[in-house]
């Protein structure tokens, strides 16, 4: 009987410890995971409101295709904001470059390659000019890019002749509405299933190999509970997306372009010297300059990068809508900025992840898509988007200096120091009450009560901080 009790006790403790570890991870990394939780909540809420049509294969695929151009812009905007700058011109730059390519191909007789190279040359030159004014001349980026917004709005209207130009070239049709070739097996696409299975295998293998490598090199790794949970969640997400795409039309070219952009920029920002320099410039420009980093060059590179991604975004947008129009461009930059902030990019610079910015873009487009499906008044949409953006910035401010926490260690510490903590807490409460009474009575020896109160408060704060800073490793016997 006692053996069964011990077994159930160990199982119960293992489950309890598992949840404590996950909560500790979430509280410590709340900046990174908060928006993922918010996205899940949005999915569930709109799922209920639309009888799960929102999460159905057709709508979810459509949602991600709608998000593509905003996600690409948000990736570039993240790096701009990380370096403590802003770019208000990207909306009309993207719309102009999309129109430039369409006009060059549809009415100018150019090949798609020539048109894209021409657009690329324009956006690189524009990026250099913007970066020069901002980095060299020291004109605020707000002013430079605001001027750029007006200039490219005019160029867009001039290029399109204030009329809508339809796209008929196969390139635009394939990019905007095309999908990878499919092989039907029942109701599912075999190509998507293979693609999803490969990604799932790659994620699992990479995670396990990296963990084993860290263990051999004695590099601290995340706890087993956290590692396994992350793999399970990632596997579930990849599995759901594979189901969604395979049961609809497969994988769209818009999605492929977005994934490629995110993958390249994620690698660049996390694994390259340029990425480290971008974050160094955003964290402290003066210190970065003193360490040998050319702040001016980094800023110019960031604005060139932003322009190139604006070009991709513009071409994706005109391809999806199957036309170039002088009405394209408004609010693109605001969606990109909002996506970056909602994804956790800090307004003060130095902090932000491109993957999280994409999550921010999905949040924005999910709200728009979900409210439309749920039949919510379209006039309320901007109010909700504005509220979400404000909450995201407030969230950023309050989670900027979150201290690491280990609830398993705290659990052990509370048991170990239970009596000491209770005694110090009691002494502190008693000293506080005595000091209050002494002040009320205006006693001559008031200073003695204040001294006793200060000592009791110091002892209580010491044991409390000792418990709060405890980690599981402190209680593991060698």
The 8 nearest C-alpha neighbors of each residue, nearest first, counted from 0:
[[1, 3, 2, 4, 5, 6, 7, 8],
 [0, 2, 4, 3, 5, 6, 7, 8],
 [3, 1, 5, 4, 0, 6, 7, 8],
 [4, 2, 6, 0, 5, 1, 7, 8],
 [3, 5, 1, 7, 2, 6, 8, 0],
 [4, 6, 8, 2, 3, 7, 9, 1],
 [5, 7, 3, 9, 8, 4, 2, 10],
 [8, 6, 10, 4, 9, 5, 11, 3],
 [7, 9, 5, 11, 6, 10, 4, 12],
 [10, 8, 12, 6, 11, 7, 13, 5],
 [11, 9, 7, 13, 12, 8, 6, 14],
 [10, 12, 8, 14, 9, 13, 7, 15],
 [11, 13, 15, 9, 14, 10, 16, 8],
 [14, 12, 10, 16, 11, 15, 17, 9],
 [15, 13, 17, 11, 12, 16, 10, 18],
 [14, 16, 12, 18, 17, 13, 11, 19],
 [17, 15, 19, 13, 14, 18, 12, 20],
 [16, 18, 14, 20, 15, 19, 13, 224],
 [17, 19, 21, 20, 15, 16, 22, 14],
 [20, 18, 16, 22, 17, 21, 406, 407],
 [21, 19, 23, 17, 18, 22, 16, 24],
 [20, 22, 18, 24, 23, 19, 25, 17],
 [23, 21, 25, 19, 24, 20, 26, 18],
 [24, 22, 20, 26, 21, 405, 25, 404],
 [25, 23, 21, 27, 22, 26, 28, 20],
 [24, 26, 22, 28, 29, 23, 27, 21],
 [27, 25, 29, 23, 28, 24, 22, 404],
 [26, 28, 403, 24, 25, 29, 404, 23],
 [29, 27, 25, 30, 31, 26, 24, 32],
 [28, 30, 26, 32, 33, 25, 31, 27],
 [31, 29, 28, 33, 32, 398, 343, 395],
 [32, 30, 29, 28, 33, 343, 34, 355],
 [33, 31, 29, 35, 34, 30, 28, 36],
 [34, 32, 29, 36, 35, 30, 31, 37],
 [33, 35, 37, 36, 32, 38, 342, 31],
 [36, 34, 38, 32, 37, 33, 39, 358],
 [35, 37, 39, 33, 34, 38, 40, 32],
 [38, 36, 34, 40, 35, 39, 41, 33],
 [39, 37, 41, 35, 40, 36, 362, 34],
 [38, 40, 42, 36, 41, 37, 43, 35],
 [39, 41, 37, 43, 38, 42, 44, 36],
 [42, 40, 38, 44, 39, 43, 45, 37],
 [41, 43, 39, 40, 45, 44, 46, 38],
 [42, 44, 46, 40, 41, 45, 39, 47],
 [45, 43, 41, 47, 46, 42, 40, 48],
 [46, 44, 48, 47, 42, 43, 369, 49],
 [45, 47, 51, 43, 44, 49, 53, 48],
 [48, 46, 50, 44, 45, 49, 51, 43],
 [47, 49, 45, 46, 50, 373, 44, 51],
 [50, 48, 51, 46, 52, 47, 373, 45],
 [49, 51, 47, 52, 48, 46, 53, 45],
 [52, 50, 46, 53, 49, 54, 47, 55],
 [51, 53, 55, 54, 49, 50, 46, 58],
 [52, 54, 51, 46, 55, 58, 49, 45],
 [55, 53, 59, 52, 51, 46, 56, 58],
 [54, 56, 52, 53, 58, 57, 59, 51],
 [55, 57, 243, 59, 58, 247, 60, 54],
 [58, 56, 60, 59, 55, 247, 61, 243],
 [59, 57, 61, 60, 55, 56, 53, 62],
 [60, 58, 62, 56, 61, 54, 57, 55],
 [61, 59, 63, 62, 57, 58, 56, 64],
 [60, 62, 58, 64, 59, 63, 65, 57],
 [63, 61, 59, 65, 60, 64, 58, 66],
 [64, 62, 66, 60, 65, 61, 67, 59],
 [63, 65, 61, 67, 66, 62, 253, 60],
 [66, 64, 62, 63, 67, 61, 68, 364],
 [65, 67, 63, 64, 69, 68, 70, 364],
 [68, 66, 70, 64, 69, 65, 257, 63],
 [67, 69, 312, 71, 70, 66, 316, 315],
 [70, 68, 72, 66, 71, 67, 335, 73],
 [71, 69, 73, 357, 67, 360, 72, 68],
 [72, 70, 68, 74, 73, 69, 312, 257],
 [71, 73, 69, 75, 70, 74, 335, 309],
 [74, 72, 335, 76, 70, 75, 71, 339],
 [75, 73, 353, 71, 77, 72, 76, 356],
 [74, 76, 305, 77, 72, 73, 78, 308],
 [77, 75, 73, 79, 78, 74, 72, 80],
 [76, 78, 80, 74, 75, 339, 79, 73],
 [77, 79, 81, 76, 80, 75, 82, 301],
 [78, 80, 76, 84, 82, 77, 81, 85],
 [81, 79, 83, 84, 77, 82, 78, 85],
 [80, 82, 348, 349, 78, 281, 83, 79],
 [81, 83, 281, 80, 79, 84, 348, 280],
 [84, 82, 348, 80, 81, 281, 347, 79],
 [85, 83, 80, 79, 82, 140, 86, 81],
 [84, 86, 80, 140, 79, 141, 87, 83],
 [87, 85, 144, 88, 89, 140, 141, 84],
 [86, 88, 144, 145, 332, 89, 148, 85],
 [87, 89, 148, 144, 147, 86, 90, 91],
 [88, 90, 92, 332, 91, 93, 87, 309],
 [91, 89, 331, 328, 332, 93, 92, 88],
 [90, 92, 328, 94, 93, 152, 151, 89],
 [93, 91, 89, 95, 94, 90, 151, 88],
 [94, 92, 313, 309, 310, 96, 91, 90],
 [93, 95, 91, 313, 328, 97, 92, 96],
 [96, 94, 155, 98, 92, 97, 93, 91],
 [95, 97, 99, 93, 98, 94, 310, 118],
 [98, 96, 313, 314, 94, 100, 95, 99],
 [97, 99, 101, 95, 323, 96, 100, 102],
 [100, 98, 96, 102, 97, 101, 95, 103],
 [99, 101, 103, 114, 97, 98, 102, 104],
 [100, 102, 98, 104, 103, 99, 105, 97],
 [103, 101, 105, 106, 99, 104, 100, 98],
 [104, 102, 107, 100, 101, 109, 114, 106],
 [105, 103, 109, 101, 108, 102, 107, 106],
 [104, 106, 102, 101, 103, 107, 108, 166],
 [107, 105, 102, 108, 104, 103, 101, 109],
 [108, 106, 103, 109, 104, 105, 102, 101],
 [107, 109, 104, 106, 105, 103, 110, 102],
 [110, 108, 104, 103, 107, 113, 114, 111],
 [109, 111, 113, 112, 104, 114, 108, 103],
 [110, 112, 114, 113, 115, 104, 109, 100],
 [111, 113, 115, 110, 114, 116, 109, 117],
 [114, 112, 116, 110, 115, 111, 117, 109],
 [113, 115, 117, 111, 100, 112, 116, 103],
 [116, 114, 118, 112, 117, 113, 119, 111],
 [117, 115, 119, 113, 118, 114, 112, 120],
 [116, 118, 114, 120, 115, 119, 113, 121],
 [119, 117, 115, 121, 116, 120, 96, 114],
 [118, 120, 116, 122, 117, 121, 115, 123],
 [121, 119, 117, 123, 118, 122, 116, 124],
 [122, 120, 118, 124, 119, 123, 125, 117],
 [121, 123, 125, 119, 306, 124, 120, 126],
 [124, 122, 126, 120, 303, 125, 121, 119],
 [125, 123, 127, 121, 126, 122, 128, 120],
 [124, 126, 122, 128, 127, 123, 129, 121],
 [127, 125, 303, 302, 123, 129, 124, 128],
 [126, 128, 130, 124, 125, 129, 299, 131],
 [129, 127, 131, 125, 130, 126, 124, 132],
 [130, 128, 126, 132, 131, 127, 125, 133],
 [129, 131, 299, 127, 133, 128, 132, 134],
 [132, 130, 128, 135, 134, 129, 133, 127],
 [131, 133, 136, 129, 130, 135, 138, 134],
 [132, 134, 137, 138, 130, 131, 140, 136],
 [133, 135, 295, 131, 137, 130, 132, 136],
 [134, 136, 131, 137, 132, 133, 295, 130],
 [135, 137, 132, 138, 133, 134, 131, 139],
 [138, 136, 133, 134, 135, 139, 132, 131],
 [137, 139, 133, 136, 132, 140, 143, 142],
 [140, 138, 141, 142, 133, 137, 143, 84],
 [139, 141, 143, 142, 133, 85, 144, 84],
 [140, 142, 139, 144, 143, 145, 85, 86],
 [141, 143, 145, 140, 139, 144, 146, 138],
 [144, 142, 140, 146, 145, 141, 147, 139],
 [143, 145, 147, 88, 87, 146, 86, 141],
 [146, 144, 148, 142, 147, 143, 87, 141],
 [147, 145, 144, 143, 149, 148, 142, 150],
 [148, 146, 144, 150, 88, 145, 149, 151],
 [147, 149, 88, 145, 146, 151, 150, 91],
 [150, 148, 152, 146, 147, 151, 153, 145],
 [151, 149, 147, 153, 152, 148, 146, 154],
 [152, 150, 154, 153, 148, 91, 149, 92],
 [151, 153, 149, 155, 91, 150, 154, 148],
 [152, 154, 151, 156, 150, 155, 157, 149],
 [153, 155, 151, 157, 156, 152, 158, 150],
 [156, 154, 95, 152, 158, 153, 157, 151],
 [155, 157, 325, 161, 153, 159, 154, 158],
 [156, 158, 154, 160, 155, 159, 153, 161],
 [159, 157, 155, 156, 160, 154, 99, 98],
 [158, 160, 161, 156, 157, 162, 155, 325],
 [159, 161, 157, 162, 158, 156, 325, 155],
 [162, 160, 156, 159, 325, 157, 163, 324],
 [161, 163, 160, 159, 324, 164, 325, 156],
 [162, 164, 324, 323, 322, 165, 159, 325],
 [165, 163, 323, 322, 162, 324, 166, 159],
 [164, 166, 322, 321, 323, 163, 167, 105],
 [167, 165, 321, 322, 168, 171, 164, 101],
 [166, 168, 169, 165, 172, 171, 105, 321],
 [167, 169, 170, 171, 166, 172, 105, 104],
 [168, 170, 172, 171, 173, 167, 174, 166],
 [171, 169, 173, 168, 172, 174, 111, 318],
 [172, 170, 318, 174, 173, 169, 168, 175],
 [173, 171, 169, 175, 170, 174, 176, 318],
 [172, 174, 177, 170, 171, 176, 175, 169],
 [175, 173, 171, 252, 172, 177, 176, 318],
 [319, 174, 176, 318, 172, 173, 171, 177],
 [175, 177, 173, 172, 174, 319, 178, 251],
 [178, 176, 173, 174, 251, 252, 175, 172],
 [179, 177, 251, 250, 252, 249, 180, 176],
 [178, 180, 250, 251, 181, 249, 252, 177],
 [181, 179, 178, 182, 190, 249, 250, 177],
 [182, 180, 188, 190, 183, 179, 249, 189],
 [181, 183, 189, 188, 190, 184, 180, 187],
 [182, 184, 188, 187, 185, 189, 181, 186],
 [185, 183, 187, 188, 186, 189, 182, 181],
 [184, 186, 187, 183, 188, 246, 189, 182],
 [185, 187, 246, 184, 183, 188, 245, 247],
 [188, 186, 246, 245, 184, 185, 183, 189],
 [187, 189, 245, 183, 182, 191, 190, 181],
 [188, 190, 192, 182, 191, 193, 183, 184],
 [191, 189, 193, 192, 188, 181, 194, 182],
 [192, 190, 194, 245, 193, 189, 188, 249],
 [191, 193, 189, 195, 194, 190, 196, 241],
 [194, 192, 196, 190, 191, 195, 197, 189],
 [193, 195, 191, 197, 192, 196, 190, 198],
 [196, 194, 192, 198, 241, 197, 193, 191],
 [197, 195, 199, 193, 198, 194, 192, 200],
 [196, 198, 200, 194, 195, 199, 193, 201],
 [199, 197, 201, 195, 200, 196, 202, 194],
 [198, 200, 196, 202, 197, 201, 234, 195],
 [199, 201, 197, 203, 198, 202, 204, 196],
 [202, 200, 198, 204, 199, 203, 205, 197],
 [203, 201, 199, 205, 200, 204, 206, 198],
 [202, 204, 200, 206, 201, 205, 207, 199],
 [205, 203, 201, 207, 206, 202, 200, 208],
 [204, 206, 208, 202, 207, 203, 201, 209],
 [205, 207, 203, 209, 204, 208, 202, 210],
 [206, 208, 210, 204, 209, 205, 211, 203],
 [209, 207, 211, 205, 210, 206, 204, 212],
 [210, 208, 212, 206, 211, 207, 205, 213],
 [209, 211, 207, 213, 212, 208, 206, 214],
 [212, 210, 214, 208, 213, 209, 207, 215],
 [213, 211, 209, 215, 214, 210, 208, 216],
 [214, 212, 218, 216, 210, 211, 215, 217],
 [213, 215, 217, 211, 212, 216, 218, 210],
 [214, 216, 212, 217, 213, 211, 218, 210],
 [215, 217, 213, 218, 214, 212, 211, 219],
 [218, 216, 214, 215, 213, 219, 212, 220],
 [217, 219, 213, 216, 214, 220, 215, 212],
 [220, 218, 217, 213, 221, 214, 216, 222],
 [221, 219, 218, 222, 213, 210, 214, 223],
 [220, 222, 226, 225, 223, 219, 224, 210],
 [221, 223, 225, 224, 226, 220, 20, 227],
 [222, 224, 226, 225, 227, 221, 228, 220],
 [223, 225, 227, 222, 226, 228, 17, 20],
 [226, 224, 228, 222, 223, 227, 229, 221],
 [227, 225, 223, 229, 228, 224, 222, 221],
 [226, 228, 230, 224, 229, 225, 223, 231],
 [229, 227, 231, 225, 230, 226, 232, 224],
 [230, 228, 232, 226, 231, 227, 233, 225],
 [229, 231, 233, 227, 228, 232, 234, 226],
 [230, 232, 228, 234, 229, 233, 235, 227],
 [231, 233, 235, 229, 234, 230, 228, 236],
 [234, 232, 236, 230, 235, 231, 229, 237],
 [233, 235, 231, 237, 232, 236, 238, 230],
 [234, 236, 238, 232, 233, 237, 231, 239],
 [237, 235, 233, 239, 238, 234, 232, 240],
 [238, 236, 240, 234, 239, 235, 241, 233],
 [237, 239, 235, 241, 236, 240, 234, 242],
 [238, 240, 242, 236, 241, 237, 235, 243],
 [241, 239, 243, 237, 242, 238, 244, 236],
 [240, 242, 238, 195, 244, 239, 243, 245],
 [241, 243, 239, 245, 240, 244, 246, 238],
 [244, 242, 56, 240, 241, 246, 245, 239],
 [243, 245, 249, 247, 241, 246, 242, 250],
 [246, 244, 188, 187, 249, 242, 191, 247],
 [245, 247, 187, 244, 243, 186, 242, 56],
 [246, 248, 244, 245, 56, 249, 57, 243],
 [249, 247, 244, 245, 246, 250, 178, 188],
 [248, 250, 244, 245, 191, 247, 178, 188],
 [251, 249, 178, 179, 244, 191, 252, 248],
 [252, 250, 178, 254, 253, 177, 179, 255],
 [251, 253, 255, 254, 174, 178, 177, 256],
 [254, 252, 256, 251, 255, 64, 174, 67],
 [253, 255, 257, 251, 252, 256, 258, 64],
 [254, 256, 252, 258, 257, 253, 259, 251],
 [257, 255, 259, 253, 254, 258, 252, 260],
 [256, 258, 254, 260, 259, 255, 67, 261],
 [257, 259, 261, 255, 260, 256, 262, 254],
 [258, 260, 256, 262, 257, 261, 255, 263],
 [261, 259, 257, 263, 258, 262, 264, 256],
 [260, 262, 258, 264, 259, 263, 265, 257],
 [261, 263, 265, 259, 260, 264, 258, 266],
 [264, 262, 266, 260, 265, 261, 259, 267],
 [263, 265, 267, 261, 266, 262, 268, 260],
 [266, 264, 262, 268, 267, 263, 261, 269],
 [265, 267, 263, 264, 269, 270, 268, 262],
 [268, 266, 264, 271, 265, 274, 270, 269],
 [267, 269, 274, 265, 266, 264, 270, 271],
 [270, 268, 266, 267, 265, 274, 271, 275],
 [269, 271, 266, 267, 268, 274, 272, 275],
 [272, 270, 267, 274, 273, 269, 268, 275],
 [271, 273, 275, 274, 276, 270, 267, 268],
 [274, 272, 276, 271, 275, 277, 267, 268],
 [273, 275, 268, 277, 271, 276, 272, 267],
 [276, 274, 272, 278, 273, 277, 279, 268],
 [275, 277, 279, 273, 274, 278, 280, 272],
 [278, 276, 274, 280, 279, 275, 273, 281],
 [277, 279, 281, 349, 275, 280, 276, 282],
 [280, 278, 276, 282, 281, 277, 287, 275],
 [281, 279, 284, 277, 278, 283, 287, 282],
 [282, 280, 82, 349, 348, 278, 81, 279],
 [281, 283, 349, 279, 280, 278, 348, 284],
 [282, 284, 286, 280, 285, 281, 287, 279],
 [285, 283, 280, 287, 286, 288, 281, 282],
 [286, 284, 288, 287, 283, 289, 280, 294],
 [287, 285, 289, 288, 283, 284, 290, 280],
 [286, 288, 284, 290, 285, 292, 289, 280],
 [289, 287, 292, 285, 291, 290, 286, 293],
 [288, 290, 286, 291, 287, 285, 292, 284],
 [291, 289, 287, 288, 292, 286, 285, 293],
 [290, 292, 288, 289, 293, 287, 286, 294],
 [293, 291, 288, 287, 294, 290, 276, 289],
 [292, 294, 296, 295, 288, 297, 291, 287],
 [295, 293, 297, 296, 292, 288, 298, 280],
 [294, 296, 134, 298, 293, 297, 299, 135],
 [297, 295, 299, 293, 298, 294, 300, 134],
 [296, 298, 300, 294, 299, 295, 301, 293],
 [297, 299, 301, 295, 300, 296, 130, 294],
 [298, 300, 130, 296, 302, 301, 297, 127],
 [301, 299, 303, 297, 298, 302, 304, 296],
 [302, 300, 304, 298, 299, 303, 305, 79],
 [303, 301, 305, 126, 299, 304, 300, 130],
 [304, 302, 126, 300, 306, 123, 305, 301],
 [305, 303, 301, 307, 302, 306, 300, 308],
 [306, 304, 75, 302, 308, 303, 307, 309],
 [305, 307, 309, 303, 122, 304, 308, 126],
 [306, 308, 310, 304, 309, 305, 122, 303],
 [307, 309, 311, 305, 310, 306, 72, 312],
 [310, 308, 93, 306, 312, 307, 311, 89],
 [309, 311, 93, 307, 313, 308, 312, 96],
 [312, 310, 308, 314, 309, 313, 315, 307],
 [311, 313, 68, 309, 315, 310, 314, 308],
 [314, 312, 93, 97, 94, 316, 310, 315],
 [313, 315, 97, 311, 317, 316, 312, 318],
 [316, 314, 312, 318, 313, 317, 311, 319],
 [315, 317, 313, 319, 318, 314, 312, 68],
 [318, 316, 320, 322, 314, 323, 319, 321],
 [319, 317, 175, 171, 321, 315, 316, 320],
 [175, 318, 320, 316, 321, 317, 176, 315],
 [319, 321, 317, 322, 318, 316, 175, 323],
 [322, 320, 318, 166, 319, 317, 165, 171],
 [323, 321, 165, 166, 317, 164, 320, 324],
 [324, 322, 98, 164, 317, 163, 165, 101],
 [323, 325, 163, 326, 327, 162, 322, 164],
 [326, 324, 156, 327, 161, 155, 159, 162],
 [325, 327, 324, 328, 329, 156, 323, 163],
 [328, 326, 325, 324, 94, 329, 323, 91],
 [327, 329, 90, 91, 94, 331, 330, 326],
 [330, 328, 331, 327, 90, 91, 326, 332],
 [329, 331, 333, 332, 334, 328, 90, 335],
 [332, 330, 90, 334, 333, 329, 328, 335],
 [331, 333, 90, 335, 330, 334, 89, 87],
 [334, 332, 330, 336, 335, 331, 337, 87],
 [333, 335, 337, 331, 332, 336, 338, 330],
 [336, 334, 73, 332, 338, 333, 337, 72],
 [337, 335, 333, 339, 338, 334, 332, 340],
 [336, 338, 334, 340, 339, 335, 341, 333],
 [339, 337, 359, 360, 335, 341, 336, 356],
 [338, 340, 356, 342, 336, 77, 337, 344],
 [341, 339, 344, 337, 343, 342, 338, 336],
 [340, 342, 359, 391, 338, 343, 339, 337],
 [343, 341, 356, 359, 355, 339, 340, 338],
 [344, 342, 340, 341, 351, 345, 30, 395],
 [345, 343, 351, 340, 339, 350, 342, 346],
 [344, 346, 350, 347, 348, 343, 351, 395],
 [345, 347, 348, 344, 80, 340, 83, 392],
 [346, 348, 345, 83, 349, 81, 350, 80],
 [349, 347, 81, 83, 281, 345, 346, 82],
 [348, 350, 281, 282, 81, 278, 82, 279],
 [351, 349, 345, 344, 348, 81, 278, 352],
 [352, 350, 344, 343, 345, 81, 77, 353],
 [353, 351, 355, 354, 356, 344, 77, 350],
 [352, 354, 356, 74, 355, 265, 77, 357],
 [355, 353, 357, 356, 352, 358, 261, 265],
 [354, 356, 342, 358, 357, 352, 353, 359],
 [357, 355, 342, 339, 359, 353, 358, 354],
 [358, 356, 360, 70, 354, 359, 355, 361],
 [357, 359, 355, 361, 356, 360, 342, 362],
 [360, 358, 338, 342, 356, 362, 341, 357],
 [359, 361, 338, 357, 363, 358, 362, 70],
 [360, 362, 358, 364, 359, 363, 365, 66],
 [363, 361, 359, 365, 360, 364, 38, 358],
 [364, 362, 360, 366, 365, 361, 359, 367],
 [363, 365, 367, 361, 366, 362, 368, 66],
 [366, 364, 368, 362, 367, 363, 369, 361],
 [365, 367, 369, 363, 364, 368, 370, 362],
 [368, 366, 364, 365, 370, 369, 371, 363],
 [367, 369, 365, 371, 366, 370, 364, 372],
 [368, 370, 372, 366, 371, 365, 367, 45],
 [371, 369, 373, 375, 372, 367, 368, 366],
 [370, 372, 368, 374, 369, 373, 375, 367],
 [373, 371, 369, 374, 370, 368, 49, 53],
 [372, 374, 370, 371, 49, 375, 48, 369],
 [373, 375, 371, 372, 370, 376, 377, 369],
 [376, 374, 370, 373, 371, 377, 379, 372],
 [375, 377, 378, 379, 374, 380, 370, 371],
 [378, 376, 380, 379, 375, 371, 370, 381],
 [379, 377, 376, 380, 381, 382, 375, 383],
 [378, 380, 382, 377, 376, 381, 383, 375],
 [379, 381, 383, 377, 382, 378, 384, 367],
 [382, 380, 384, 383, 379, 385, 378, 377],
 [383, 381, 385, 379, 380, 384, 386, 378],
 [382, 384, 386, 380, 385, 381, 387, 379],
 [385, 383, 381, 387, 386, 382, 380, 388],
 [386, 384, 388, 382, 383, 387, 381, 389],
 [385, 387, 383, 389, 388, 384, 390, 382],
 [386, 388, 390, 384, 385, 389, 391, 383],
 [389, 387, 391, 385, 386, 390, 341, 337],
 [388, 390, 386, 392, 391, 387, 385, 393],
 [391, 389, 393, 387, 388, 392, 394, 386],
 [390, 392, 394, 388, 341, 389, 393, 387],
 [393, 391, 395, 389, 394, 390, 396, 388],
 [394, 392, 390, 396, 395, 391, 389, 397],
 [393, 395, 391, 397, 392, 396, 390, 398],
 [396, 394, 392, 398, 393, 397, 399, 391],
 [397, 395, 393, 399, 394, 398, 392, 345],
 [396, 398, 394, 395, 399, 393, 400, 401],
 [399, 397, 395, 401, 400, 396, 394, 30],
 [398, 400, 396, 397, 395, 401, 30, 394],
 [401, 399, 398, 402, 397, 396, 395, 403],
 [400, 402, 398, 399, 27, 403, 26, 28],
 [401, 403, 400, 404, 27, 26, 398, 28],
 [404, 402, 27, 401, 405, 26, 23, 28],
 [403, 405, 23, 27, 406, 402, 468, 26],
 [404, 406, 470, 408, 23, 407, 409, 469],
 [405, 407, 409, 408, 19, 23, 410, 404],
 [408, 406, 410, 409, 405, 471, 19, 16],
 [407, 409, 470, 471, 469, 411, 410, 405],
 [408, 410, 406, 412, 407, 469, 411, 466],
 [409, 411, 407, 413, 408, 412, 406, 414],
 [412, 410, 408, 414, 409, 413, 415, 407],
 [413, 411, 409, 415, 414, 466, 410, 416],
 [412, 414, 417, 410, 416, 411, 415, 409],
 [413, 415, 417, 411, 412, 416, 410, 418],
 [416, 414, 412, 413, 417, 411, 418, 419],
 [417, 415, 419, 413, 414, 418, 420, 412],
 [416, 418, 414, 413, 420, 419, 415, 421],
 [419, 417, 421, 420, 416, 422, 415, 414],
 [418, 420, 422, 416, 421, 417, 423, 462],
 [419, 421, 417, 423, 418, 422, 416, 424],
 [422, 420, 418, 424, 419, 423, 425, 417],
 [423, 421, 425, 419, 424, 420, 418, 426],
 [424, 422, 426, 459, 420, 425, 421, 427],
 [425, 423, 427, 421, 422, 426, 459, 420],
 [424, 426, 422, 428, 427, 423, 421, 429],
 [427, 425, 423, 429, 424, 428, 430, 455],
 [426, 428, 455, 430, 424, 425, 429, 456],
 [429, 427, 431, 425, 426, 430, 424, 432],
 [428, 430, 426, 432, 431, 427, 425, 433],
 [431, 429, 452, 433, 427, 432, 428, 426],
 [430, 432, 428, 434, 429, 433, 452, 427],
 [433, 431, 435, 429, 430, 434, 428, 436],
 [434, 432, 430, 436, 435, 431, 437, 429],
 [435, 433, 437, 431, 448, 436, 432, 430],
 [434, 436, 432, 438, 433, 437, 431, 439],
 [437, 435, 439, 433, 434, 438, 440, 432],
 [438, 436, 434, 440, 439, 435, 442, 441],
 [439, 437, 441, 435, 440, 436, 434, 442],
 [438, 440, 436, 437, 441, 435, 442, 434],
 [439, 441, 437, 438, 442, 436, 435, 443],
 [442, 440, 438, 439, 437, 443, 445, 436],
 [443, 441, 445, 440, 444, 437, 438, 439],
 [442, 444, 445, 441, 446, 437, 440, 447],
 [445, 443, 446, 442, 447, 448, 437, 441],
 [444, 446, 448, 447, 442, 443, 437, 449],
 [445, 447, 449, 444, 448, 450, 443, 451],
 [448, 446, 450, 445, 449, 444, 451, 452],
 [447, 449, 451, 445, 434, 450, 446, 452],
 [448, 450, 446, 452, 447, 451, 453, 434],
 [451, 449, 447, 453, 448, 452, 446, 454],
 [450, 452, 448, 454, 449, 453, 455, 447],
 [451, 453, 430, 449, 455, 450, 454, 431],
 [454, 452, 456, 450, 451, 455, 449, 457],
 [453, 455, 457, 451, 456, 452, 458, 450],
 [456, 454, 427, 452, 458, 457, 453, 426],
 [455, 457, 459, 453, 454, 458, 427, 452],
 [458, 456, 454, 460, 455, 459, 461, 453],
 [457, 459, 461, 455, 456, 460, 454, 423],
 [460, 458, 423, 456, 461, 462, 457, 424],
 [461, 459, 463, 457, 458, 462, 464, 456],
 [460, 462, 458, 464, 459, 463, 457, 465],
 [461, 463, 465, 459, 464, 460, 420, 466],
 [462, 464, 460, 466, 465, 461, 459, 467],
 [465, 463, 467, 461, 466, 462, 460, 468],
 [464, 466, 462, 468, 463, 467, 461, 469],
 [465, 467, 463, 469, 464, 412, 468, 409],
 [468, 466, 464, 465, 469, 409, 463, 404],
 [469, 467, 465, 466, 464, 470, 404, 409],
 [470, 468, 408, 466, 409, 467, 465, 412],
 [471, 469, 408, 405, 472, 473, 468, 409],
 [470, 472, 408, 473, 474, 407, 475, 469],
 [471, 473, 475, 474, 470, 408, 476, 469],
 [474, 472, 471, 470, 475, 469, 408, 476],
 [473, 475, 472, 471, 476, 411, 408, 470],
 [476, 474, 472, 473, 477, 471, 470, 408],
 [475, 477, 474, 473, 472, 471, 411, 470],
 [476, 475, 474, 472, 473, 471, 470, 408]]
